[in-house]
Amino acid sequence: MVSEKIVTPEQIALYREQLADNQEALAALDVIEEWDGDLADAAESIAKRNGVEGVETNADLRWFSQKLKECHQFICQPKYEDLRKNYFPALIPPLSDCLLSSLGCPPGVPGLIATPFAIYIAQEGMDKFCQSFNQQP
């Protein structure tokens, strides 16, 4: 199960420093600020603003949770094991690749949407994130 993650203004400022050379990520951080640090709401807002279909909240599973689970299957593969040591902001490009194939949206949009996902994983911790879905039936 995906837990709610809220980042503080101080954390957002730190991420801005780490992502200073990534314009898409900086734009996503602006949206995260608009949503008072709520990563799921921000990701869904970015997706809706960019014409991604199927973002409406599902009674069973929220869009953010569904996409996070899809990204889990992608990002927790052995070939990305080196990300466990130094994964943020290096996590954004592979997440963008995952979302690009999953969402079928124009280039650039996955980079925006990947930022809240990368922050979620950073907050959760890569090892814990990769184990979290494996424990579910």
N, C-alpha and C positions, 0 to 999 in steps of 0.2 A: 504494500500500500504506500502511496506517495503522501508524505506529510507536507503540510503547508510550510512554506518558507517565506519569511519576510526579512528583507535586508534593511539595515538602518541607513540613515543618511551618511554616517561615517563610513560604513562599508561601501556604499556607492561611491564615495569620494576616493576610497582606496582602489576600487575597481577602475575608476576613471584614470588614475595614475598608471595602473598596469596595462590598460588598453588604449593609452593615449594615441597610438599610431593606427588604430582601427576605427575608422569613421562609422562603420555599421554598428559596431559594439557601442560606441559613444551615443549614437542615436537611440539604440535600445535602452541604454542607461537612462536617457531622458524619459522614456516611456515608463521604465520601472519607477522613476521618481514620481511621475504623474499618478501612479497606482500605489503610492505610499509604500514602496518596497515589496509589494506582493508579486512574486515572480510568476505565478500561474496567471493571474489577471493581466499582467503586463504582456506575457507571451501570447495570450489569446487576443489581446487588443492589437498587438502588432500584426498577428495573422489576419484578423478581420480587416484591419486598415489596408492590408495588401492583397485583399481578394481571395484569401485562402478559404476554401469551402469546408463545411462540416465542423466549424469551431464552436457552435452552440453547445452549451453544457448539456451533456447526456445524463439522464437520471442515474444510470449505472456507473459510468466512468467519465470523468471530465476529460476534455480534449487534451489538456496539458499532460494529464496522467497517461493517456493513451500514447501520446507521442514520446513521452519520457520512457515508457516501457519499450517502445520500438527502438529508441536510441540506446537503451540498455543492451538490447541484443546485439547492436552494432558496435558500441563503444567498449563493451566488456570482452571483446574477442581477444585472444592471446596476442595478436599483432599490435594491439594498442597498450600492451602491458607497461611500456615505458612511460605512458602518460600517468601512471600511478605515482611516479616519483616527482614529476614536474608537469602537472596537468593543466594549470591555469596560467595563462590564456591559451596554451597549446591545444586545449580541448575544443575550442570553437571551430577550427577547420573541419575536423572529422564529424562533428555534430552537424555542421552545415551540409556536408556531403550526405549524411543520413537523412536530414530533413528535405534536401533537394529532391532526392529520389522518392521520398515518402509523400511530399506535398505536391510535387509537380508544378512548382511556381517559378517565376522568373529568377535568374541569378541575382544575388544581392539580398533578396528577401530571406533566404535561409540563414544568412549571416546575421541578420537582425534578430530572427527568432531564436537562433542558437545561443545567443548571449544569456537570456534568462535560464536556459537549460544548463549551460556551463556553470553559471553561478549556483544554481540549485545543486549540481553535482559537487562543486567546490565546497559548499556549505555542508553537504551530507558527508563528504569524504569519498574518494573514488572507491576504496576497498569496500566500505559499507554500502555504497550505491550498487556496486557489482554483486554483492551478496544479497541485497534486499529482495530482488525479484526471484532469485534462485530459491528462496525459502518458502515461496508461495506454492500451493498445490497447482 
